[in-house]
Amino acid sequence: MPVNLTPTPPERLRAIAGARLGITAAGIKKPGRPDLTVIALDPGSRVAGVFTQNRFCAAPVTVCRERLAQGHAIRALVINTGNANAGTGSQGLADARRACAEVARLLKCDEQAVLPFSTGVILEPLPMDRLLAGLPAAVADLAPDRWDKAAQAIMTTDIVPKARSATVTIDGHTITLTGMAKGSGMIHPNMATMLGFIATDAAIGQAALEALTRFAADESFNCITVDGDTSTNDSFICIATGRAGNPEITDTASAAFAALREAVTQLARWLAQAIVRDGEGATKFMTIQVNGGKSRAECRQVAYAIARSPLVKTAFFASDPNLGRILAAIGYAGIEDLDVNRLRLYLGDVLVAEQGGRAAGYREEQGAAVMQAPEILVRVELERGDACATVWTCDFSYDYVRINAEYRS
């Protein structure tokens, strides 16, 4: 079961003025399962996105990048699960555009104003007959208060739907934010989210929204790993409908921008951590904190070496304090001038290693006790600078292998 993660009650998810969501079961992979979502946006809404760095990116990612780069005013998003539309060549691109064209026809907007998103099995053609047949029902279902249903409809191997709302006061106006994400496996930057969407009613300029989106992604979805595999479909989208009545935020040095950026980042961080808590087969949620580096980049380098190590992750699953595996991961992280005699390794508050070896006061039963908990902090002090970085990950259990072995069945 997910680690300390329960679904947000539907009544706590706030509607965003200017955004409506519709969901249907199109039978894309399994009959009767909600798997197709349309999000319709009022005129004047602004959209920004960050996408996977996987060179074998999915067709919808290519289409989204093109349309956002060309500056099209986005009026709708169409999201399907059950099929990634990745590794599908020119036909995949044609199918993604065809889905957008049908949504545009139903909503009476320009085809270039629709963004497509897909998640699921790679290297299989998108079943367009079922997707297109389902779109009228999804559009007919459009309503502002459908975030809980949409969060369920975008799931694949997820156990728990991931959605949350927040508010922030800016210039005397209450700004509302609601977000949802899906992801459980094939999670690793850049961009590690699979699919994530945050909508706000704030008024914000396009350039400022793009800067905010990049920052929030870097502080959240680019700080998680489940299995070290970067997906072909990762997409993080921020939507601003501009309906809150606040003065439009354009200055990225302003207090208003900082307040909105922090609110979006906190929401994105919760969604990102929820993905790890719901990682395939996860039983432990681990925070890997690396301090005292020369740069944030090298701190992340060390943190990810630990977080994606199968040997480290299986040891945590077993609550086995075989902590030399952590030292080995630090050693191969690629920091060539690292002085291992200066660094210190902590498990929770327990000092495990210093001066190049086991700490004099460390006892294995201390490590075992810390590792029994469902949430664990691993802290590394490099003692070579002032930079720091934090990464969130989970353990590897027997169920991770089972889930992925049976993924297509």
N, C-alpha and C positions, 0 to 999 in steps of 0.2 A: 504493500500500500504506500501511497505518497507520504513523504516525511513531513509531518506537521502542516499539512495542507488540506483545507476543506473548501468546498465551493462557496463563493460569496453568495449570500441569499439574494434572489432576484430583486427584492424590494430595495436593496442597498445599491443597486446599479442605476445610475441617473441617466435619463435621456439627455441628449445633446441637441439643443435647438438647431435646426437646419440639417439634421442627419436622420435618415430613416433606414431601417434594416428589414429585409424580408428573407425568409428561410423556407426551404422545401426539401423533400426527399426525392432526388432525381434518380436514385439507383445507380450512381456512377460506379460503385464497386459492390455494394451490398443493398439489396432491396429493403425499403422501409426505413432506412437510416437517413436522418437529415444530413445533407452533404453539399448543399448549394446555397450560397448566401449572396444577396445583392445589397449593397449600401448605396443609397441615393442621397446626393448632396444638393442643397439649395444653391442657386446662382450666387457667385461671389465667394464661395468657399475656396480655401487654398490647401494644397496638398504637397508634402515633401516626403522623400523616401530614401532609405539606405538599403543596399542589396548585397547579396552574397558576392564574395570574391572568387568563388569557384569558377574556373574557366569554362567548365561544362555547364554553365548556368541554364536554367529552364527557359523555355520559350516565353512564358509570362514575364519573367524578369527582363528579358530583352525588350519586350514590348513596353513595359513600364518605364524602363530607362529611356527609351526613345521618346516617349510621349512627355515625360516630365522634363527631359532636356530641351525639348522643343517649346516648352512653356505653355502647353495646352491647359486651359481652365478645366479642371477635372470635375465631373458631375456624378460619377458613379464608379463603384468598384464591384467586380464579380469574383467570387471566391469559391473554388470547388475543392473538396477533399476526395481521397480515394484514388487519385491519379495525379502525378506530379507534372505531366506534360513536359518532361525533361528527357534528353536523349532521343528526341522525336524529329529532329531535323527540320526541313522546310515545311513539312506537313504540320508539325507542332506550332510553328509560327502562324501558319494560316488558320489553324484551329483557334488559337488564342485571339486572333484578330476577328475571327468569325463570331466568337462568343461576345466580344465587345460590340460588334455591329448589331447583334440581336438585342443586347441590352439597350443600346442607343435607340433602336427602333421602338422598343417598348416604352422607353422613357421620353422619347421625342427630343433627344439631344444629339450632339455631334458624336460620331464614332470615335474620334480622337480624344473625346472627353471621358472615355471609360478605360479603367485600368484592370487587367486580369491578374489573378493569383491562383496558383494550384499547389496542392501538396498530396503526397501519396507515393505510389510505386513509380520508379524511374524506368525508362526504356519501354514503355507501353503507350500505344496511341490513346489519346483522349476520346472516350466514347461520346462523340459529338451529338449523335441522335438523342441520347438520354439527356445530355446537358441542355441542349436547345429546347427539348420538350419540357424541361423543368423550369425554364426561365419565366414563363408567364405566371406560374404559381408563386415563384419567389417575389416577383414584382407585385403581384396582387396582395402579398402578405406584408408589404412595407408598412412599418410603424416605428415610432421613435423609441418604444420601450421593449426592444427585442434583443438587447445585448446578451442576456443570459442564454437565449436560444441560439444566437449566433456563435457564442463561445463554445457551445456544445457541437454545433454543426461543423466547425473547422477542425475538430479533433481527429487524430488518427490513432496512434497507440496510447495517447493520453488516457489517464484514468479519471482525472478531475478537470472540469472546465476552468479556465483561468480568465477571470475578469474582475475588474475593480474600478471604483470611482473615487474621485477626490474633488475638493474645492479649494480655491485660493482667492483672496481678496486683492485686487490690483486697481489702484486709482479709484477706490471706493466702489468698485463693481465686483460682484461675485462671479468668478470664473469657474465653470464646471468642466471636469475632465472624466472621461470614461475610456478604459482600454481593455483589450482582450488579446490573448496570445495562444498559440498552440505549439507544442513541441515536447518531445519526450526522448527521442533518440536522434542520431545523426546531428548532434549539437556541438559545434565548436566554431569560434570566429574564423574568418570574418565573414559574415555577420552571423552570430549564433542565436537565432531565434526561431527558425523555420518561418512562422508567420506571426506578425505582431501589428496591432492597429491601436492607435490612441487618437481619440477625437476630443476637441475642446471647442467651446463656443467663443473663445477669445478672438479678438480682432488683432491680427499680426501680419506684417508685410511678408512677401514671399521670401526674400533673402534672409530675413530674420528667422522665419520658420525653418528654412533649410539649415541654418547654423544651429538652431535649437535641436533639430532632429539628429544631426551628426553628433552633437555633444551628448545627448541623451543615450544614443546607441552605444557610444564609446564607454559610457559609465555604467552600462547595464548589460545589454545583450552581447557586447564584446568582452564581457567579464565572466562568461560561463562556459563550462564544457561538461558534457556527459560522457562522450566516448571518443573525442578527438577527431570526429569526422565532420568536415564542413559541408553542409547541404548544398545541393544545386538550386534550391528554391528560396533561401532565406530572404525575407523582405520585412522591413520595419517601416511603417507608414504613419506619419502624423497628419491629422486633418484639423484645420481651423475654420469653423463656419462663420466667424465674425459676428455672431448674434448676441454677444454678451453686453454690448453697448459701451465697452471701454474704448478710450482713444487708441487708435491703431498703433501697435508697437512696431517701430521700425529701427530704433537705435539699439544696437546690441550691447552698448555700454550703459544702458539705462537700468534703473532699479526695477522698472516694470518687466523688462526682458529677463533680468536675473530671477525675478520671482516666478515668472511663468516657466522658465527653463528648469528651475529647481523642482517645481511641481510636476512637470512632465518627466523629469529624470527620476524622481522618487517613484512615480507610478510605473515607469519602464523598469526600474530596478526590482520592484515587487513582482512584476510579470516575469522578468528574467529568472529571478530566484525560484518562482513557482515552477518554471520549466525544469529546473534542476531537482527540486523537491519531488517532482513527478517523473523524474528520469526513469527510463525503462528498467524495472526491477530494483529501483533504489530502496535502500533501507537506512542509509546514512546521508546527511547533508553536511558537507565539509566546507568551511571557509579557509582558504589558503591566503595568508597575509604575509607579504614580504616587505620588510622595512630596511632602511639604511643602504639603498642602492645608489649608484651614480646617476641613474635615470629611471624614469617610470618604465621605459621599455625593457630594461634589463631586469627590473623587478617582476614584470609580467612574464618575462622569459623563464625565470626561475619558478614562478608560481604555476605556470602552465606545464612545465616539466613534471612537477609533482602531481598536478591535478589530472593529467591525462595518462599517468603511468598505470598500466594494468596491474603491475605488482603492488603498487601502493593501494590502488582501489580495492583489490581483492583482500589485502591485509585488513583494511578497514571493515570490509564486510564481515570478516571472521573475528573482528575485535582482537586481532593478533598483533601485539606490539613489536612486529618485525621492522623496526623503524630505521634500520640501515637502508631500507629501500628508499626512504625519503632522502637520505644523504646521497645515495647513488644518483637519484634524479636531479638533485641540486648540482652534483658534479658534472653531469652530462648536459646541463642546460645550455652550455655554450658560452659561459662567461670566462674567457680565456685567462684573464688576470685575477681570478677569484682567489683570495687567500682563505682557504678552508679553516685555517687555525684561528681566524678572527670571528667567524660566524657562530651564532648560537641558534639552536633549534628547540622550540617549545611545542609541547602537545597540551593544549589548554594552558594552564598556569605552570605546568611541570617542565622544568628544564631537562631536556633529554641529552643534548650534545653540545659541547663547547671545546675549544682548543684542539679541534681535529678529531675528537673521539667522544666516547660516552661521558656524560657529566658525572662527577664523582658521587653526587648524592642521588643519582637516578636509580630507581628500582623498577623492574619490569612490571610488577603488579600495579605501579602507579600508572604506567601507560595503558595497561589493560583496563583499568578502571575508567579512564577518560574515554577510551574507545567503545565502551559499552553504551554510551549516550547516543541518541539519534542525531544530535547536532554537535559537531566537533570543530574546534579551532586549531589549525596548524599555523604556527608563527615562526618565521625565519628572520633573524637579524643579521644582515650582511656586514654591517659596520664598515661601509665604504662610501657613504654619502648620505643625503637627506631625502632621497626619493622613496616612494612606497607604492604598492599596488595590491589590490585584493581581487581574488578570483574565487568563484563558487563552483563546486563540483559535487558529485555523489559517488558512492561505491559501486563496484561491480558484483552483482549477485548471480546465482544460478539462473534466475529469471531473465536476466539480460540476454543470455545466450538463447533461452527458450523463445522469448518474444521475437528475437530477430531471426531465429531459425524457422519460425512459423509465420513470418510477416506476411507472406503472400498467400497463405492458406486460409 
